[in-house]
């Protein structure tokens, strides 16, 4: 089964999302972004697992299990910007859990953290357009717009309302598909994009195999394979920057260093096909000039019709036959006409 590219928040979107979240959800989502913990590991996190003095966090359990997905406890560092969010979570939590519900118990698996995230993205304006609909009886007009400005229905003239409850005349933002687990992808992606060591990212994300980290997030590394692909350099940019004719740049400038024998062999093969003799010991510059002249002549010579190339035949009526010589028998002009029986 093919693996899809991971979805994640962009660096400029993270502050907007955290600011748009409700105060009771902000420490939970900040911890998910800064640590890359899974949903069950976050909701089962205890205060005893967090060492704010040494900025260390122990991931030892998930949901009701006393173990994680990897089967063992691991310690990861705490980012400096995450400390105020954890301190706030400690102060409002009535139990030993860091992120409990209102009664101090662990939140269930049914908690819709994806909806909380998507609503925050909508309030922050991180959308791919807006959608509104007409509430006129029998109209049903739906319109997608680039902004949330109130508009009138082009069918009945009524005001368009946002799709969903509580939207009013403001159009509803179309949030791109994203899951709560994609916040874990956000942690790894932003670390790789900032130039972090892939081995360190693998330890922070607690992947069992380093290849998982490199295969999933390796393309986000700065200058990923750029030095390797830049080896395909033929001097094309230098030729075009000089203001030369593109055909001239293609014949004279675009040539790697030390590639004269290859160019000469290709030119010989080309002229053998056209009937022009070229000596094997010719000067490479002369060969390039000859190639330029041939290209310019071919571009300036108008295309000949089929009859001018000698492939047409004369019909009995005096016209030209569009069919080639080998398929001349199929030409309708040369078939004998057989009268139909009456």
C-alpha positions as CSV (number, residue, x, y, z in Angstrom):
1,X,0.0,0.0,0.0
2,X,1.6,3.3,-1.0
3,X,2.4,5.7,1.8
4,X,1.0,9.2,1.5
5,X,3.1,12.3,2.2
6,X,2.6,13.4,5.8
7,X,0.5,16.5,6.5
8,X,1.8,19.1,8.9
9,X,1.5,22.7,10.0
10,X,3.9,25.2,8.5
11,X,6.2,27.2,10.9
12,X,4.1,30.4,10.5
13,X,0.9,28.5,11.2
14,X,1.9,27.1,14.6
15,X,1.6,30.5,16.5
16,X,-1.7,31.2,14.8
17,X,-3.2,27.9,15.8
18,X,-2.0,28.1,19.4
19,X,-3.5,31.6,19.7
20,X,-6.8,30.5,18.3
21,X,-7.2,27.6,20.7
22,X,-9.4,27.8,23.8
23,X,-7.3,28.2,27.0
24,X,-8.2,24.7,28.3
25,X,-6.9,23.1,25.1
26,X,-3.8,25.3,24.5
27,X,-1.3,23.4,26.8
28,X,-2.3,20.0,25.4
29,X,-1.8,21.0,21.7
30,X,1.4,22.9,22.5
31,X,2.8,19.7,24.2
32,X,1.8,17.7,21.1
33,X,3.6,20.0,18.8
34,X,6.8,20.5,20.8
35,X,7.2,16.8,21.9
36,X,5.6,14.7,19.1
37,X,3.7,12.5,21.6
38,X,0.9,10.4,20.4
39,X,-2.7,11.0,21.5
40,X,-2.8,8.2,24.1
41,X,0.7,9.1,25.4
42,X,-0.5,12.7,26.0
43,X,-3.7,11.9,27.7
44,X,-1.9,9.3,30.0
45,X,0.9,11.7,30.9
46,X,1.4,12.2,34.6
47,X,3.0,15.0,36.6
48,X,5.6,12.6,37.9
49,X,6.7,12.0,34.3
50,X,7.6,15.6,33.8
51,X,10.9,17.1,35.2
52,X,10.6,20.8,34.6
53,X,13.9,21.6,36.4
54,X,16.0,19.4,34.2
55,X,13.6,19.8,31.2
56,X,13.1,16.1,30.7
57,X,9.9,14.2,29.9
58,X,9.5,10.4,30.4
59,X,7.1,8.6,28.0
60,X,6.2,5.5,29.9
61,X,2.5,4.7,29.2
62,X,-0.3,5.1,26.7
63,X,-4.0,5.2,27.6
64,X,-4.7,2.6,30.3
65,X,-1.6,0.6,29.5
66,X,1.6,0.9,31.5
67,X,3.7,0.8,28.3
68,X,4.0,2.7,25.0
69,X,3.8,1.6,21.4
70,X,7.5,0.9,21.4
71,X,7.1,-1.4,24.5
72,X,9.5,0.5,26.8
73,X,9.8,3.9,28.5
74,X,12.0,6.6,26.9
75,X,13.1,10.1,28.0
76,X,13.0,13.1,25.6
77,X,14.0,16.7,26.2
78,X,11.5,19.5,26.8
79,X,11.8,22.6,24.6
80,X,12.3,25.9,26.5
81,X,9.1,27.4,24.9
82,X,7.0,24.5,26.2
83,X,7.8,25.0,29.9
84,X,5.2,27.8,30.5
85,X,2.5,25.7,28.9
86,X,3.3,22.7,31.2
87,X,3.4,25.0,34.2
88,X,-0.1,26.2,33.3
89,X,-1.3,22.7,32.9
90,X,0.1,21.7,36.3
91,X,-1.7,24.6,38.0
92,X,-5.2,23.8,36.6
93,X,-5.0,20.0,36.8
94,X,-7.0,18.6,39.8
95,X,-5.3,15.1,39.6
96,X,-2.0,13.5,39.0
97,X,-2.7,13.6,35.2
98,X,-1.3,16.6,33.3
99,X,-4.3,16.8,30.9
100,X,-7.4,15.4,32.6
101,X,-11.0,16.2,32.0
102,X,-13.1,18.5,34.2
103,X,-13.5,15.7,36.8
104,X,-9.7,14.9,37.0
105,X,-10.1,11.6,35.1
106,X,-8.4,10.5,31.9
107,X,-10.2,11.6,28.8
108,X,-11.7,8.8,26.7
109,X,-10.7,7.6,23.3
110,X,-13.8,9.3,21.9
111,X,-12.6,12.9,22.5
112,X,-12.6,14.7,19.2
113,X,-9.3,16.5,19.2
114,X,-9.4,16.7,15.4
115,X,-12.5,18.9,15.6
116,X,-10.8,21.1,18.1
117,X,-7.8,21.5,15.9
118,X,-9.9,22.2,12.7
119,X,-12.0,24.8,14.4
120,X,-8.9,26.6,15.7
121,X,-7.5,26.6,12.2
122,X,-10.7,28.1,10.9
123,X,-10.7,30.9,13.5
124,X,-7.1,31.5,12.7
125,X,-7.9,31.9,9.0
126,X,-5.8,28.9,7.9
127,X,-8.3,27.8,5.2
128,X,-8.4,27.0,1.5
129,X,-11.3,29.4,0.7
130,X,-14.7,29.9,2.1
131,X,-18.1,28.3,1.5
132,X,-21.6,29.8,2.0
133,X,-25.1,28.7,1.0
134,X,-28.5,30.3,0.4
135,X,-31.3,29.5,2.9
136,X,-34.1,30.6,0.5
137,X,-36.8,28.0,0.1
138,X,-36.2,26.0,-3.0
139,X,-33.0,27.8,-3.9
140,X,-30.1,25.7,-2.4
141,X,-27.4,27.8,-4.1
142,X,-23.9,27.1,-2.7
143,X,-21.0,29.4,-3.5
144,X,-17.2,29.1,-2.8
145,X,-15.4,32.4,-2.4
146,X,-11.8,33.5,-1.7
147,X,-12.8,35.6,1.4
148,X,-15.5,35.7,4.0
149,X,-17.2,38.9,2.9
150,X,-21.1,38.6,3.0
151,X,-22.6,38.2,-0.4
152,X,-26.1,38.1,-2.0
153,X,-27.4,35.0,-3.7
154,X,-27.2,35.5,-7.5
155,X,-30.3,33.3,-7.9
156,X,-32.9,34.9,-5.5
157,X,-31.1,37.9,-4.1
158,X,-31.1,36.8,-0.4
159,X,-28.0,36.9,1.8
160,X,-25.8,33.9,1.7
161,X,-25.2,32.2,5.1
162,X,-22.2,30.3,6.3
163,X,-22.5,26.5,6.1
164,X,-22.8,25.2,9.7
165,X,-24.4,26.4,12.9
166,X,-23.4,29.7,14.4
167,X,-21.7,31.1,11.3
168,X,-24.2,33.9,10.5
169,X,-23.6,35.8,7.3
170,X,-19.9,35.1,7.5
171,X,-18.8,32.3,5.1
172,X,-17.4,29.1,6.6
173,X,-13.7,28.5,6.0
174,X,-12.7,25.3,4.2
175,X,-10.0,23.8,6.4
176,X,-7.6,21.4,4.7
177,X,-7.9,17.8,5.9
178,X,-5.7,17.3,9.0
179,X,-5.7,14.9,11.9
180,X,-4.5,15.2,15.5
181,X,-1.7,12.7,14.7
182,X,-0.5,15.1,12.0
183,X,0.8,17.3,14.9
184,X,3.4,14.5,15.5
185,X,4.3,14.8,11.8
186,X,4.6,18.6,12.4
187,X,7.2,18.0,15.1
188,X,9.4,15.8,12.9
189,X,8.9,17.9,9.8
190,X,9.8,21.2,11.4
191,X,12.8,19.7,13.0
192,X,14.1,18.4,9.7
193,X,13.3,21.7,7.9
194,X,15.3,23.6,10.5
195,X,18.4,21.5,9.9
196,X,18.3,19.1,12.9
197,X,20.4,16.0,12.8
198,X,18.2,13.1,11.5
199,X,19.7,10.8,14.2
200,X,18.5,13.3,16.9
201,X,15.1,13.6,15.2
202,X,14.8,9.8,15.3
203,X,15.5,9.8,19.1
204,X,13.0,12.6,19.8
205,X,10.3,10.9,17.7
206,X,11.2,7.5,19.3
207,X,11.2,5.6,16.0
208,X,12.3,2.1,16.3
209,X,14.3,2.3,13.0
210,X,16.3,5.3,11.7
211,X,15.1,4.5,8.2
212,X,11.6,5.4,9.2
213,X,12.7,8.9,10.0
214,X,14.8,9.4,6.8
215,X,12.3,7.8,4.4
216,X,9.3,9.8,5.8
217,X,10.9,13.2,6.5
218,X,14.2,13.1,4.7
219,X,12.9,15.1,1.7
220,X,12.4,18.1,4.1
221,X,16.1,18.4,4.9
222,X,17.5,21.7,3.7
223,X,19.4,21.3,0.4
224,X,18.0,17.7,0.1
225,X,19.9,16.1,-2.8
226,X,20.4,19.6,-4.3
227,X,24.2,19.3,-4.6
228,X,23.8,15.9,-6.3
229,X,21.2,17.1,-8.9
230,X,23.2,20.3,-9.5
231,X,25.9,18.0,-11.1
232,X,23.7,18.2,-14.2
233,X,25.3,21.5,-15.4
234,X,25.8,22.3,-19.1
235,X,26.4,26.0,-18.9
236,X,22.9,26.8,-20.2
237,X,22.3,29.7,-17.7
238,X,25.6,31.4,-18.8
239,X,24.6,31.2,-22.4
240,X,21.1,32.6,-21.9
241,X,22.3,35.3,-19.6
242,X,24.5,36.7,-22.4
243,X,21.5,37.6,-24.5
244,X,22.3,35.2,-27.3
245,X,19.9,33.5,-29.6
246,X,18.5,30.3,-27.9
247,X,19.5,28.4,-31.0
248,X,23.0,29.8,-30.8
249,X,23.2,28.9,-27.1
250,X,22.0,25.4,-27.8
251,X,24.7,24.9,-30.5
252,X,27.7,26.7,-29.1
253,X,27.3,27.3,-25.3
254,X,25.5,24.2,-24.1
255,X,28.4,21.8,-24.0
256,X,30.1,20.2,-21.0
257,X,33.8,20.6,-20.6
258,X,35.7,17.9,-22.5
259,X,32.7,16.7,-24.5
260,X,34.1,17.6,-28.0
261,X,34.5,13.9,-29.1
262,X,30.9,13.1,-28.2
263,X,29.6,16.2,-30.0
264,X,31.7,15.3,-33.0
265,X,30.3,11.8,-33.1
266,X,26.8,13.0,-32.8
267,X,27.4,15.5,-35.6
268,X,28.8,12.9,-37.8
269,X,25.8,10.6,-37.3
270,X,23.5,13.5,-38.1
271,X,25.3,14.5,-41.3
272,X,25.5,10.9,-42.5
273,X,21.8,10.8,-42.3
274,X,21.6,14.1,-44.3
275,X,24.3,13.1,-46.8
276,X,26.8,15.8,-45.8
277,X,30.4,14.4,-45.4
278,X,32.2,15.4,-42.2
279,X,35.8,14.4,-41.4
280,X,36.5,12.8,-38.1
281,X,39.4,15.1,-37.3
282,X,37.5,18.4,-37.8
283,X,37.8,21.2,-35.3
284,X,35.1,21.0,-32.6
285,X,34.4,24.8,-33.1
286,X,33.9,24.3,-36.8
287,X,31.6,21.4,-36.1
288,X,29.5,23.5,-33.7
289,X,29.4,26.4,-36.3
290,X,28.2,23.9,-39.0
291,X,25.5,22.6,-36.6
292,X,24.4,26.2,-36.0
293,X,24.1,26.9,-39.7
294,X,22.1,23.7,-40.3
295,X,19.7,24.5,-37.4
296,X,19.2,28.1,-38.7
297,X,18.6,26.9,-42.3
298,X,16.2,24.2,-41.1
299,X,14.3,26.8,-39.1
300,X,14.1,29.3,-41.9
301,X,13.2,26.8,-44.7
302,X,9.4,26.5,-45.1
303,X,7.9,23.0,-44.9
304,X,7.1,21.4,-48.2
305,X,3.8,19.9,-49.0
306,X,3.3,16.2,-49.6
307,X,3.3,16.6,-53.3
308,X,6.6,18.6,-53.4
309,X,8.4,15.8,-51.6
310,X,7.7,13.4,-54.5
311,X,5.3,11.1,-52.6
312,X,2.2,12.2,-54.6
313,X,0.9,10.5,-57.7
314,X,-1.2,11.9,-60.5
315,X,-4.8,10.9,-60.7
316,X,-6.5,10.1,-63.9
317,X,-8.4,13.3,-63.5
318,X,-5.3,15.4,-63.3
319,X,-5.2,16.1,-59.4
320,X,-2.7,14.9,-56.8
321,X,-3.2,11.8,-54.8
322,X,-2.6,12.3,-51.0
323,X,-1.9,8.6,-50.4
324,X,1.7,7.3,-50.3
325,X,3.1,5.0,-53.0
326,X,2.8,1.9,-50.9
327,X,-0.9,2.5,-50.0
328,X,-1.9,3.9,-53.5
329,X,-4.2,1.0,-54.1
330,X,-6.3,2.2,-51.2
331,X,-6.9,5.7,-52.7
332,X,-10.6,6.1,-53.6
333,X,-9.6,8.1,-56.7
334,X,-7.9,5.0,-58.3
335,X,-10.5,2.5,-57.5
336,X,-12.7,1.4,-60.4
337,X,-16.3,2.5,-60.1
338,X,-18.7,-0.4,-60.2
339,X,-22.2,0.6,-61.1
340,X,-24.8,-0.6,-58.6
341,X,-27.4,-3.1,-59.9
342,X,-30.8,-1.6,-60.4
